[in-house]
Amino acid sequence: MKLTENFSSEEFDCKDGTKVPEKYHGNLLRLAKNLQVLRDHLRVPVTITGSGYRTPSHNRKVGGAPESKHLTAEAGDINAKGYTPKQLATVIEKLISEGKMVQGGIGIYPNFVHYDIRGTRARW
């Protein structure tokens, strides 16, 4: 299902093959809209790398936090062509400060950035 110009729900499905449950589609749409803002700003593809939605069992398997925003389709682990994770996080911070993206969690990892739409500031 197409969510925005450049994101479809399938990109966020759990890596164990489980589709995002319908009860989380509102969260998913909100996340995709925020990621579309990022993509439009960067003018390069933004890719969901390892995780969008996670089932509880898959979350445990990958060592996710017990209250992970991935469990409710409110988070994406992302990359953007031509940007390091640190550079990508900096752009997200700028867009949040400008009120263009929702305040949330940003985690910088060696190969991706975690972004979530929790509504409060969290950084790691």
N, CA, C and O of each residue as an XYZ file, in Angstrom:
496
protein
N       0.842     -1.172      0.000
C       0.000      0.000      0.000
C       0.893      1.242      0.000
O       1.822      1.353      0.799
N       0.598      2.166     -0.901
C       1.373      3.404     -0.992
C       0.967      4.335      0.149
O      -0.218      4.593      0.362
N       1.966      4.836      0.880
C       1.729      5.730      2.009
C       1.982      7.191      1.641
O       1.211      8.080      2.001
N       3.068      7.416      0.923
C       3.448      8.757      0.466
C       4.005      8.603     -0.943
O       4.002      7.506     -1.501
N       4.471      9.679     -1.501
C       5.028      9.621     -2.855
C       6.136      8.583     -2.981
O       6.242      7.920     -4.013
N       6.964      8.432     -1.948
C       8.126      7.559     -2.058
C       8.167      6.390     -1.090
O       9.137      5.631     -1.100
N       7.163      6.218     -0.263
C       7.172      5.124      0.712
C       5.909      4.278      0.604
O       4.801      4.789      0.447
N       6.115      2.963      0.695
C       4.984      2.028      0.722
C       5.034      1.249      2.037
O       6.091      1.130      2.657
N       3.909      0.733      2.446
C       3.836      0.018      3.725
C       4.744     -1.203      3.739
O       5.258     -1.572      4.795
N       4.948     -1.830      2.602
C       5.779     -3.033      2.527
C       7.215     -2.781      2.983
O       7.865     -3.684      3.510
N       7.709     -1.570      2.784
C       9.075     -1.241      3.209
C       9.235     -1.320      4.720
O      10.344     -1.515      5.218
N       8.138     -1.171      5.452
C       8.164     -1.138      6.911
C       7.790     -2.471      7.543
O       7.872     -2.616      8.763
N       7.374     -3.462      6.725
C       6.987     -4.767      7.268
C       8.143     -5.380      8.043
O       9.309     -5.128      7.741
N       7.808     -6.189      9.047
C       8.819     -6.850      9.873
C       9.687     -7.752      9.008
O       9.208     -8.370      8.057
N      10.947     -7.818      9.344
C      11.880     -8.652      8.578
C      11.597    -10.140      8.735
O      12.190    -10.952      8.025
N      10.693    -10.523      9.661
C      10.292    -11.931      9.760
C       9.145    -12.257      8.810
O       8.641    -13.380      8.804
N       8.731    -11.274      8.007
C       7.679    -11.485      7.017
C       6.300    -11.004      7.449
O       5.365    -11.041      6.649
N       6.151    -10.559      8.682
C       4.855    -10.095      9.183
C       4.557     -8.687      8.669
O       5.399     -7.791      8.736
N       3.339     -8.517      8.156
C       2.905     -7.199      7.708
C       2.603     -6.326      8.923
O       2.314     -6.840     10.003
N       2.670     -5.019      8.751
C       2.310     -4.089      9.829
C       0.825     -4.287     10.130
O      -0.007     -4.161      9.232
N       0.482     -4.596     11.394
C      -0.934     -4.783     11.740
C      -1.757     -3.522     11.477
O      -1.276     -2.399     11.633
N      -2.995     -3.737     11.077
C      -3.882     -2.627     10.730
C      -4.015     -1.617     11.872
O      -4.132     -0.416     11.630
N      -3.997     -2.100     13.107
C      -4.164     -1.179     14.242
C      -3.021     -0.166     14.345
O      -3.155      0.837     15.047
N      -1.904     -0.409     13.659
C      -0.766      0.509     13.683
C      -0.638      1.327     12.396
O       0.334      2.064     12.237
N      -1.590      1.213     11.486
C      -1.477      1.922     10.208
C      -1.447      3.438     10.376
O      -0.793      4.121      9.588
N      -2.135      3.984     11.382
C      -2.080      5.430     11.635
C      -0.678      5.869     12.003
O      -0.189      6.886     11.510
N      -0.024      5.097     12.878
C       1.365      5.389     13.257
C       2.269      5.317     12.037
O       3.117      6.183     11.818
N       2.072      4.274     11.252
C       2.898      4.053     10.072
C       2.779      5.213      9.089
O       3.779      5.684      8.547
N       1.560      5.665      8.865
C       1.347      6.775      7.938
C       2.027      8.042      8.462
O       2.647      8.776      7.692
N       1.916      8.295      9.746
C       2.554      9.474     10.344
C       4.080      9.396     10.210
O       4.727     10.391      9.885
N       4.650      8.213     10.461
C       6.089      8.021     10.304
C       6.507      8.245      8.856
O       7.473      8.958      8.586
N       5.779      7.635      7.931
C       6.118      7.767      6.508
C       6.045      9.220      6.046
O       6.881      9.660      5.258
N       5.057      9.964      6.528
C       4.947     11.374      6.147
C       6.155     12.175      6.645
O       6.646     13.060      5.943
N       6.626     11.869      7.840
C       7.820     12.552      8.355
C       9.051     12.176      7.558
O       9.885     13.031      7.261
N       9.175     10.903      7.208
C      10.321     10.473      6.400
C      10.247     11.055      4.993
O      11.281     11.285      4.367
N       9.036     11.296      4.488
C       8.891     11.930      3.172
C       9.407     13.370      3.218
O      10.022     13.840      2.260
N       9.160     14.066      4.324
C       9.703     15.420      4.495
C      11.231     15.376      4.403
O      11.848     16.206      3.734
N      11.824     14.403      5.078
C      13.279     14.228      5.045
C      13.753     13.954      3.626
O      14.702     14.581      3.154
N      13.103     13.031      2.949
C      13.501     12.683      1.586
C      13.376     13.877      0.644
O      14.262     14.122     -0.175
N      12.273     14.620      0.762
C      12.082     15.792     -0.095
C      13.162     16.839      0.167
O      13.625     17.500     -0.763
N      13.558     16.991      1.406
C      14.611     17.951      1.761
C      15.967     17.516      1.191
O      16.697     18.327      0.622
N      16.290     16.242      1.349
C      17.584     15.734      0.894
C      17.668     15.589     -0.622
O      18.735     15.743     -1.216
N      16.530     15.292     -1.234
C      16.454     15.025     -2.682
C      17.241     13.777     -3.084
O      17.756     13.684     -4.199
N      17.324     12.824     -2.157
C      17.917     11.520     -2.436
C      17.052     10.457     -1.754
O      16.314     10.769     -0.819
N      17.137      9.209     -2.211
C      16.356      8.152     -1.572
C      16.696      7.965     -0.093
O      17.858      8.033      0.306
N      15.669      7.730      0.700
C      15.801      7.347      2.102
C      15.315      5.909      2.179
O      14.197      5.599      1.769
N      16.165      5.032      2.709
C      15.880      3.602      2.725
C      15.657      3.105      4.140
O      16.410      3.450      5.050
N      14.623      2.295      4.329
C      14.413      1.600      5.598
C      15.371      0.419      5.569
O      15.223     -0.476      4.738
N      16.346      0.405      6.462
C      17.401     -0.599      6.385
C      17.048     -1.885      7.108
O      16.683     -2.868      6.464
N      17.145     -1.901      8.400
C      16.940     -3.138      9.136
C      15.553     -3.281      9.708
O      15.004     -4.383      9.734
N      14.979     -2.195     10.164
C      13.706     -2.312     10.857
C      12.795     -1.131     10.609
O      13.214      0.026     10.590
N      11.542     -1.469     10.420
C      10.432     -0.538     10.497
C       9.617     -1.099     11.651
O       9.953     -0.900     12.818
N       8.536     -1.805     11.311
C       7.751     -2.498     12.325
C       8.480     -3.779     12.752
O       9.146     -4.422     11.941
N       8.345     -4.139     14.037
C       8.859     -5.424     14.534
C       7.787     -6.118     15.366
O       7.105     -5.483     16.171
N       7.647     -7.407     15.168
C       6.802     -8.200     16.059
C       7.534     -8.317     17.397
O       8.753     -8.149     17.440
N       6.819     -8.600     18.492
C       7.514     -8.772     19.777
C       8.601     -9.849     19.725
O       9.675     -9.663     20.296
N       8.338    -10.962     19.054
C       9.353    -12.023     19.002
C      10.572    -11.593     18.180
O      11.703    -11.897     18.557
N      10.360    -10.900     17.080
C      11.493    -10.435     16.275
C      12.261     -9.354     17.037
O      13.489     -9.296     16.965
N      11.547     -8.508     17.758
C      12.213     -7.470     18.554
C      13.147     -8.103     19.591
O      14.273     -7.646     19.783
N      12.668     -9.155     20.254
C      13.524     -9.860     21.224
C      14.726    -10.482     20.528
O      15.849    -10.408     21.026
N      14.483    -11.093     19.374
C      15.545    -11.773     18.621
C      16.675    -10.822     18.238
O      17.844    -11.207     18.258
N      16.328     -9.570     17.888
C      17.358     -8.618     17.467
C      17.872     -7.767     18.629
O      18.687     -6.867     18.425
N      17.403     -8.046     19.838
C      17.887     -7.316     21.009
C      17.293     -5.935     21.166
O      17.911     -5.052     21.761
N      16.086     -5.740     20.632
C      15.424     -4.445     20.736
C      14.958     -4.144     22.154
O      14.752     -5.056     22.955
N      14.795     -2.875     22.455
C      14.314     -2.449     23.771
C      12.894     -2.975     23.997
O      12.103     -3.036     23.056
N      12.566     -3.353     25.228
C      11.226     -3.883     25.516
C      10.083     -2.935     25.131
O       8.995     -3.389     24.776
N      10.326     -1.635     25.200
C       9.305     -0.644     24.836
C       9.615      0.024     23.492
O       9.215      1.164     23.257
N      10.321     -0.680     22.621
C      10.738     -0.140     21.330
C       9.572      0.438     20.537
O       8.492     -0.152     20.489
N       9.790      1.576     19.926
C       8.782      2.196     19.059
C       8.573      1.389     17.779
O       7.583      1.590     17.074
N       9.489      0.485     17.476
C       9.299     -0.410     16.327
C       8.083     -1.322     16.544
O       7.444     -1.736     15.577
N       7.764     -1.631     17.783
C       6.650     -2.531     18.098
C       5.296     -1.955     17.714
O       4.328     -2.693     17.531
N       5.233     -0.629     17.593
C       3.977      0.042     17.244
C       4.078      0.806     15.925
O       3.278      1.704     15.661
N       5.049      0.454     15.107
C       5.246      1.063     13.780
C       5.465      2.569     13.863
O       5.013      3.320     12.999
N       6.165      3.003     14.914
C       6.465      4.423     15.091
C       7.944      4.728     14.871
O       8.392      5.832     15.181
N       8.718      3.767     14.340
C      10.156      3.963     14.176
C      10.657      3.333     12.885
O      10.112      2.349     12.385
N      11.709      3.938     12.372
C      12.385      3.367     11.218
C      13.878      3.514     11.376
O      14.363      4.550     11.832
N      14.606      2.488     11.004
C      16.059      2.552     10.927
C      16.369      2.864      9.469
O      15.992      2.110      8.572
N      17.058      3.982      9.235
C      17.159      4.521      7.884
C      18.586      4.868      7.468
O      19.478      5.050      8.296
N      18.757      4.950      6.171
C      19.950      5.470      5.516
C      19.493      6.417      4.420
O      18.356      6.339      3.953
N      20.382      7.308      4.014
C      20.121      8.176      2.870
C      21.377      8.210      2.012
O      22.487      8.388      2.513
N      21.186      8.040      0.741
C      22.301      7.987     -0.204
C      23.180      9.231     -0.089
O      22.706     10.359     -0.220
N      24.478      8.999      0.159
C      25.443     10.085      0.231
C      25.599     10.724      1.603
O      26.347     11.690      1.749
N      24.903     10.201      2.615
C      24.965     10.764      3.971
C      25.438      9.716      4.963
O      24.983      8.573      4.933
N      26.351     10.105      5.840
C      26.728      9.231      6.951
C      25.596      9.279      7.976
O      24.780     10.201      7.943
N      25.530      8.310      8.880
C      24.505      8.384      9.927
C      24.546      9.693     10.714
O      23.501     10.266     11.019
N      25.743     10.166     11.042
C      25.849     11.421     11.804
C      25.315     12.604     10.991
O      24.598     13.450     11.526
N      25.655     12.664      9.718
C      25.164     13.746      8.860
C      23.641     13.686      8.732
O      22.965     14.714      8.771
N      23.115     12.481      8.581
C      21.668     12.303      8.446
C      20.951     12.745      9.721
O      19.926     13.424      9.658
N      21.488     12.361     10.869
C      20.902     12.772     12.152
C      20.905     14.295     12.295
O      19.950     14.871     12.817
N      21.960     14.940     11.839
C      22.051     16.399     11.901
C      20.956     17.049     11.067
O      20.357     18.039     11.488
N      20.694     16.503      9.897
C      19.627     17.033      9.032
C      18.266     16.839      9.712
O      17.435     17.747      9.699
N      18.036     15.673     10.299
C      16.771     15.425     10.998
C      16.606     16.430     12.138
O      15.526     16.993     12.316
N      17.666     16.656     12.907
C      17.619     17.645     14.002
C      17.206     19.017     13.474
O      16.381     19.698     14.082
N      17.776     19.416     12.354
C      17.460     20.716     11.754
C      15.986     20.778     11.364
O      15.312     21.771     11.636
N      15.486     19.724     10.730
C      14.088     19.712     10.299
C      13.135     19.696     11.495
O      12.059     20.292     11.433
N      13.513     19.028     12.569
C      12.711     19.053     13.793
C      12.690     20.470     14.366
O      11.631     20.977     14.736
N      13.859     21.106     14.437
C      13.939     22.458     15.006
C      13.145     23.470     14.184
O      12.674     24.476     14.715
N      13.000     23.201     12.893
C      12.214     24.072     12.010
C      10.724     23.721     12.028
O       9.926     24.368     11.351
N      10.350     22.698     12.802
C       8.954     22.293     12.884
C       8.453     21.514     11.684
O       7.245     21.390     11.485
N       9.365     20.989     10.884
C       8.985     20.258      9.674
C       8.854     18.757      9.900
O       8.143     18.071      9.164
N       9.544     18.247     10.926
C       9.437     16.840     11.318
C       9.063     16.787     12.790
O       9.339     17.716     13.549
N       8.435     15.693     13.179
C       8.001     15.492     14.559
C       9.198     15.236     15.469
O      10.125     14.508     15.115
N       9.156     15.850     16.644
C      10.164     15.571     17.664
C      10.056     14.104     18.062
O       8.957     13.560     18.173
N      11.193     13.477     18.272
C      11.168     12.067     18.637
C      12.547     11.561     18.977
O      13.430     12.319     19.376
N      12.715     10.267     18.811
C      13.983      9.635     19.108
C      14.901      9.619     17.900
O      14.475      9.346     16.777
N      16.168      9.917     18.151
C      17.201      9.809     17.119
C      18.363      9.043     17.737
O      18.946      9.470     18.733
N      18.686      7.923     17.140
C      19.822      7.129     17.574
C      20.794      6.977     16.430
O      20.407      6.578     15.332
N      22.051      7.291     16.674
C      23.080      7.189     15.632
C      23.840      5.885     15.838
O      24.417      5.648     16.899
N      23.830      5.046     14.807
C      24.514      3.751     14.822
C      25.552      3.740     13.706
O      25.529      4.618     12.845
N      26.455      2.774     13.700
C      27.503      2.772     12.660
C      26.972      2.770     11.223
O      27.573      3.385     10.342
N      25.848      2.080     10.981
C      25.378      1.935      9.605
C      23.987      2.492      9.331
O      23.477      2.349      8.220
N      23.368      3.119     10.315
C      22.024      3.656     10.111
C      21.678      4.649     11.206
O      22.398      4.789     12.194
N      20.561      5.335     11.008
C      19.985      6.220     12.017
C      18.609      5.677     12.381
O      17.811      5.343     11.506
N      18.343      5.592     13.674
C      16.997      5.276     14.157
C      16.276      6.608     14.305
O      16.800      7.534     14.925
N      15.066      6.710     13.735
C      14.209      7.876     13.934
C      12.842      7.377     14.342
O      12.294      6.468     13.719
N      12.286      7.976     15.397
C      10.922      7.627     15.778
C      10.118      8.871     16.082
O      10.666      9.954     16.281
N       8.810      8.696     16.113
C       7.864      9.808     16.241
C       7.203      9.832     17.615
O       6.007     10.104     17.717
N       7.958      9.553     18.664
C       7.406      9.460     20.016
C       6.825     10.769     20.537
O       6.022     10.756     21.469
N       7.218     11.897     19.951
C       6.665     13.183     20.378
C       7.480     13.901     21.431
O       7.224     15.070     21.717
N       8.452     13.229     22.010
C       9.355     13.845     22.967
C      10.785     13.579     22.518
O      11.050     12.638     21.770
N      11.692     14.413     22.981
C      13.088     14.323     22.565
C      13.794     13.174     23.274
O      13.740     13.064     24.499
N      14.452     12.326     22.504
C      15.301     11.250     23.035
C      16.479     11.101     22.072
O      16.287     11.038     20.857
N      17.689     11.044     22.611
C      18.887     10.932     21.771
C      19.832      9.892     22.329
O      20.012      9.792     23.543
N      20.433      9.121     21.446
C      21.461      8.156     21.823
C      22.352      7.871     20.633
O      23.288      7.078     20.739
